[in-house]
């Protein structure tokens, strides 16, 4: 691999084609995924924000509203409103933080776990469709490459 292979220059202005711009494909893929997920989740009375919150809580069990905001890529006041709606629907519970009473900790209820399982089945179908022609190794390489780009932007 040459230095020019490792440090490619962006397409020259006169020769610019969006299909040669990796960020084009990243945003297009993300937008398409969101469209498909949103349509499918709507069938079970859910949206992307709920999906992200449910999956974040499943992995971490208990999170603060601030952590949910960060992991789910939503503003803190939006996270608070979503958590309030989810609490009213019996999907999550909230409690003061054990180490810091100013912190609100959020956890899934049994109904939240049930909703997460329904949504996860939908996500698994979409994942299977999207990645049907990629091997597990290709998926791992894709994840590693995207993580590298993500980290360089931070």
C-alpha positions in Angstrom: 0.0 0.0 0.0 1.4 3.3 -1.0 1.2 6.6 0.9 -1.4 7.9 -1.6 -3.5 4.7 -0.9 -3.4 5.4 2.8 -4.1 9.1 2.5 -6.4 9.6 -0.4 -7.2 13.1 -1.4 -10.9 14.1 -1.8 -12.1 14.2 -5.4 -10.9 17.3 -7.2 -13.7 20.0 -7.5 -13.9 19.6 -11.3 -14.0 15.8 -11.1 -16.3 15.6 -8.1 -18.9 12.8 -8.2 -21.0 12.2 -5.1 -20.7 8.5 -5.5 -16.9 8.8 -5.0 -17.5 10.5 -1.6 -17.6 8.0 1.2 -19.7 10.4 3.4 -22.4 10.3 0.7 -22.7 6.6 1.1 -22.6 6.8 4.9 -25.4 9.3 5.0 -27.4 7.6 2.3 -27.1 4.3 4.1 -28.0 5.8 7.4 -31.0 7.6 6.0 -32.3 4.5 4.2 -31.9 2.4 7.3 -33.9 5.0 9.4 -36.7 5.1 6.7 -37.0 1.3 6.7 -36.8 1.0 10.5 -39.3 3.8 11.1 -41.8 2.2 8.7 -41.5 -1.2 10.3 -41.4 0.0 13.9 -44.6 2.0 13.3 -46.4 -1.3 12.9 -45.8 -2.0 16.5 -46.4 1.5 17.8 -42.8 2.5 18.1 -40.3 4.9 16.6 -36.5 5.2 16.2 -36.0 7.1 19.4 -37.8 4.4 21.4 -35.8 1.8 19.6 -32.5 3.4 20.5 -33.5 4.0 24.1 -34.7 0.4 24.5 -31.5 -1.1 23.0 -29.2 1.2 25.0 -31.0 0.2 28.2 -30.9 -3.4 27.3 -27.2 -3.4 26.8 -26.3 -1.3 29.9 -29.3 -2.2 32.1 -29.4 1.3 33.8 -28.5 4.6 32.3 -28.8 8.2 33.3 -30.9 10.5 31.1 -27.7 12.2 30.1 -26.1 8.9 29.0 -29.2 8.0 27.0 -29.0 11.4 25.3 -25.4 10.7 24.3 -25.9 7.1 23.2 -29.1 7.7 21.3 -27.8 10.9 19.6 -30.6 13.1 20.9 -30.7 16.3 22.8 -31.0 16.0 26.6 -34.4 17.7 26.8 -35.7 15.4 24.0 -34.3 12.4 26.0 -36.2 13.6 29.0 -39.4 13.9 27.1 -39.0 10.4 25.6 -38.3 8.9 29.0 -41.4 10.6 30.4 -43.5 9.2 27.7 -41.9 5.7 28.1 -42.5 5.9 31.8 -46.2 6.8 31.3 -46.5 3.7 29.0 -44.8 1.4 31.5 -41.8 0.7 29.4 -39.2 2.2 31.8 -38.8 3.2 35.4 -36.9 6.1 36.8 -35.2 6.6 40.1 -32.7 8.9 41.7 -29.1 7.9 41.1 -27.6 5.7 43.9 -24.3 7.7 44.0 -25.8 11.1 43.0 -29.3 12.0 43.8 -29.4 14.7 41.1 -28.9 12.0 38.4 -32.0 10.2 37.2 -31.4 6.5 36.4 -33.6 4.8 33.9 -34.2 1.0 33.6 -36.4 -1.2 31.4 -39.6 -2.8 32.9 -40.9 -6.2 31.8 -43.1 -4.5 29.3 -40.1 -2.5 28.0 -38.2 -5.8 27.6 -41.2 -7.3 25.7 -41.3 -4.2 23.4 -37.6 -4.4 22.8 -37.8 -8.0 21.8 -40.5 -7.2 19.2 -38.5 -4.3 17.9 -35.3 -6.4 17.9 -37.0 -9.1 15.7 -37.8 -6.4 13.2 -34.2 -5.0 13.3 -32.8 -8.5 12.9 -34.9 -9.0 9.7 -33.7 -5.7 8.3 -30.1 -6.5 9.3 -30.4 -9.9 7.5 -31.7 -8.2 4.4 -29.0 -5.5 4.3 -26.1 -7.8 5.1 -27.2 -10.9 3.3 -24.3 -10.8 0.8 -21.6 -9.8 3.2 -19.6 -12.4 5.2 -19.1 -12.1 8.9 -15.5 -11.0 8.2 -16.6 -8.3 5.7 -19.1 -7.0 8.3 -16.2 -6.9 10.9 -14.0 -5.0 8.4 -16.8 -2.5 7.7 -17.3 -1.9 11.4 -13.5 -1.4 11.9 -13.3 1.0 9.0 -16.3 3.0 10.1 -15.0 3.1 13.7 -11.6 4.4 12.3 -13.3 7.2 10.4 -15.5 8.1 13.4 -12.5 8.3 15.7 -10.7 10.5 13.3 -13.6 13.0 13.3 -13.5 13.2 17.1 
